[in-house]
C-alpha cells in the first residue's frame, strides 16, 4: 500500500457511511453514458468506500469495477451488492498503483477520495486514473475541498494546504486532507495527462450554519 491512509480502515469499521451517491456523480454518469449501451461501458469507482457509487452504477446496468484500501469498506460494499442482486468487481487495493491494465475504462469516478492525500500522492493517483482510461475516456472527481472552508488550517500542517487530524467541521478526525484552489486543480490534472478540464464548485452550510462546506468538482478527458 502506498497512498492508503489506514485511519480509514478504523473509520469504515466503526461507523456507517452514506448509501447513496451525490447528485453531481449521478449527473456526470447521465450526461456521459446514458446514451450508450450500458452493458458495454466499463466504469471504475476509485476509492469506493462502502460502495454508494458502485451500487448506483451497477444498478444502472454498467460493467462496474471498484476498489478501496479498507477491507471493512470493501466487505460492506460486497454485502450490499449481494443483498440486492447486483454485480460489480470490488477489490481491496491501493490507488497508486491501480491493479488494472492501460486503457481499460470508459469512465473513472472519484467521490471524495483524492483529497485525503498529500500532493505527492494526489499526483500519482491522477496519473493512474489517466493511465487506466481509454483514449477519450472521462474522469470525474468531486469532494475536492476548498481552502478556507470550516476546518481548513486546523490540525497538523503537513505541507501547503494539507493538514492531518483536522479538529472542526465535516472533515474533523478523518486523517489527511488537502484543500484545493481552482488553478491548482487545472495544473495537477493537466500534469497527469488530462485535457478539456472543467471545474465547477458547490458551497453550503451545515449544522444550522455553524459549518461552511465548499468543494470543487472536476471533469476531464484523456
C-alpha positions in Angstrom: 0.0 0.0 0.0 1.5 3.3 -1.0 -1.2 6.0 -0.7 -4.0 4.5 1.5 -4.3 6.1 5.0 -5.0 3.4 7.5 -7.2 5.7 9.6 -9.9 4.9 7.0 -9.9 1.2 8.0 -10.9 2.3 11.5 -13.5 4.8 10.2 -15.2 2.3 7.9 -15.0 -0.4 10.6 -16.7 1.7 13.3 -19.4 3.7 11.5 -22.0 3.6 8.8 -21.5 5.6 5.7 -23.7 7.2 3.1 -25.5 4.7 1.0 -26.3 6.9 -2.0 -24.2 8.9 -4.5 -24.1 12.6 -4.7 -26.2 14.4 -7.3 -23.1 15.6 -9.1 -21.9 12.0 -9.6 -25.4 11.0 -11.0 -25.3 13.9 -13.3 -21.9 13.0 -14.6 -22.9 9.4 -15.4 -26.2 10.5 -17.0 -24.6 13.1 -19.2 -21.7 10.9 -20.5 -23.0 7.3 -20.6 -26.8 7.1 -20.7 -26.9 7.4 -24.5 -24.7 4.3 -24.9 -25.2 0.6 -24.5 -24.7 0.4 -20.7 -23.6 -3.2 -20.6 -20.6 -2.4 -22.8 -19.4 0.5 -20.7 -16.7 -0.2 -18.1 -16.7 2.2 -15.2 -14.4 2.4 -12.1 -15.3 3.7 -8.7 -11.9 4.7 -7.4 -11.7 4.6 -3.6 -15.2 3.3 -3.4 -15.6 3.3 0.4 -18.7 1.3 1.3 -19.9 1.4 -2.3 -22.5 4.1 -2.8 -21.3 5.0 -6.3 -20.5 1.3 -7.1 -24.1 0.4 -6.2 -25.6 3.1 -8.3 -23.5 2.3 -11.4 -24.2 -1.4 -11.1 -27.9 -0.7 -10.6 -27.9 1.3 -13.8 -26.6 -1.7 -15.8 -22.9 -0.7 -16.4 -19.9 -3.1 -16.1 -18.6 -1.9 -12.8 -15.3 -2.2 -11.0 -14.3 -0.7 -7.7 -11.6 -0.7 -5.1 -10.7 0.7 -1.7 -7.8 0.3 0.6 -10.1 -0.5 3.6 -11.0 -4.2 3.9 -14.0 -3.2 6.1 -15.3 -0.9 3.4 -14.9 -3.5 0.7 -16.7 -6.1 2.7 -19.6 -3.7 3.3 -19.8 -2.8 -0.4 -19.8 -6.5 -1.5 -22.5 -7.4 1.1 -24.8 -4.6 -0.2 -24.4 -5.7 -3.8 -25.0 -9.3 -2.9 -28.1 -8.4 -0.9 -29.6 -6.5 -3.8 -28.6 -9.0 -6.5 -26.2 -6.6 -8.2 -22.8 -7.4 -9.9 -19.5 -5.5 -9.6 -15.9 -6.5 -9.2 -14.9 -4.9 -5.8 -11.4 -5.5 -4.5 -9.1 -4.2 -1.9 -6.3 -2.2 -3.4 -4.3 1.0 -3.2 -4.8 3.8 -5.6 -1.2 4.2 -6.6 -0.7 1.9 -8.4 -4.1 0.6 -9.5 -4.3 -3.1 -10.5 -5.9 -2.5 -13.9 -4.4 -2.5 -17.5 -3.8 0.6 -19.5 -6.8 2.0 -21.4 -9.3 -0.3 -19.7 -12.1 2.0 -18.6 -14.6 4.3 -20.3 -15.0 6.3 -17.1 -13.5 6.8 -13.7 -15.2 8.3 -10.7 -13.5 9.7 -7.6 -16.1 10.6 -5.0 -14.1 12.3 -2.2 -11.0 10.0 -2.4 -8.3 12.2 -3.8 -8.5 15.0 -1.2 -7.4 12.6 1.5 -3.8 12.6 0.4 -0.7 14.6 0.2 0.1 16.4 -3.1 2.7 13.8 -4.0 0.1 11.0 -3.7 -2.6 13.1 -5.5 -0.2 13.4 -8.5 0.5 9.7 -8.5 -3.2 8.8 -8.3 -4.2 11.2 -11.0 -1.6 9.6 -13.3 -3.1 6.2 -12.6 -6.6 7.4 -13.3 -5.4 8.7 -16.6 -3.5 5.5 -17.4 -6.4 3.2 -16.9 -8.8 5.3 -19.0 -9.3 4.6 -22.7 -8.4 7.4 -25.1 -11.4 9.8 -24.9 -12.5 8.4 -21.6 -13.9 10.6 -18.9 -12.7 11.3 -15.4 -14.8 12.9 -12.7 -13.8 14.0 -9.3 -15.8 15.5 -6.5 -15.1 16.4 -2.9 -12.1 18.5 -3.8 -12.5 20.6 -0.7 -11.6 24.3 -0.9 -9.2 26.3 1.1 -11.0 28.5 3.6 -13.9 26.1 4.5 -14.5 25.1 8.1 -11.6 23.1 9.4 -9.0 24.5 7.0 -5.8 25.4 8.8 -6.5 23.2 11.9 -4.7 20.1 13.0 -1.1 19.3 12.0 0.2 21.1 8.9 2.0 18.6 6.6 2.6 20.9 3.6 0.9 23.9 2.0 -2.9 23.4 2.2 -2.5 19.8 3.6 -3.4 19.1 7.2 -3.8 16.0 9.3 -6.4 15.4 12.1 -8.5 18.5 11.4 -10.2 19.4 14.6 -13.6 21.0 13.5 -16.1 20.8 10.7 -17.2 18.0 8.4 -13.6 16.7 7.8 -12.7 16.5 11.5 -10.7 13.4 12.6 -10.5 11.9 9.1 -6.8 11.6 8.7 -5.1 13.7 6.0 -6.9 16.3 3.9 -5.6 18.5 1.1 -7.5 21.7 0.3 -7.6 22.9 -3.3 -7.5 26.1 -5.3 -9.1 26.1 -8.8 -5.8 26.9 -10.5 -4.1 24.0 -8.7 -6.7 21.6 -10.0 -6.1 22.6 -13.6 -2.4 22.4 -13.1 -2.4 18.9 -11.4 -4.9 17.4 -13.9 -3.0 18.8 -16.9 0.2 17.4 -15.5 -1.3 14.0 -15.2 -2.3 14.0 -18.9 -5.9 15.2 -18.9 -7.4 17.7 -21.3 -10.7 19.5 -21.6 -10.7 20.2 -17.9 -13.9 21.7 -16.5 -14.1 22.8 -12.8 -17.3 23.6 -11.0 -18.0 24.3 -7.3 -20.5 23.9 -4.6 -20.9 25.9 -1.3 -23.3 25.3 1.5 -23.6 25.5 5.3 -24.3 22.7 7.7 -25.4 22.3 11.3 -27.5 25.3 11.3 -24.9 27.5 9.6 -22.1 26.8 12.0 -20.0 24.9 9.4 -19.2 26.0 5.9 -18.7 23.2 3.4 -17.2 24.1 0.0 -15.7 21.9 -2.7 -14.8 21.7 -6.4 -15.8 19.2 -8.9 -13.6 18.5 -11.9 -14.4 16.7 -15.1 -11.7 15.9 -17.7 -10.9 13.7 -20.7 -8.0 11.6 -21.6 
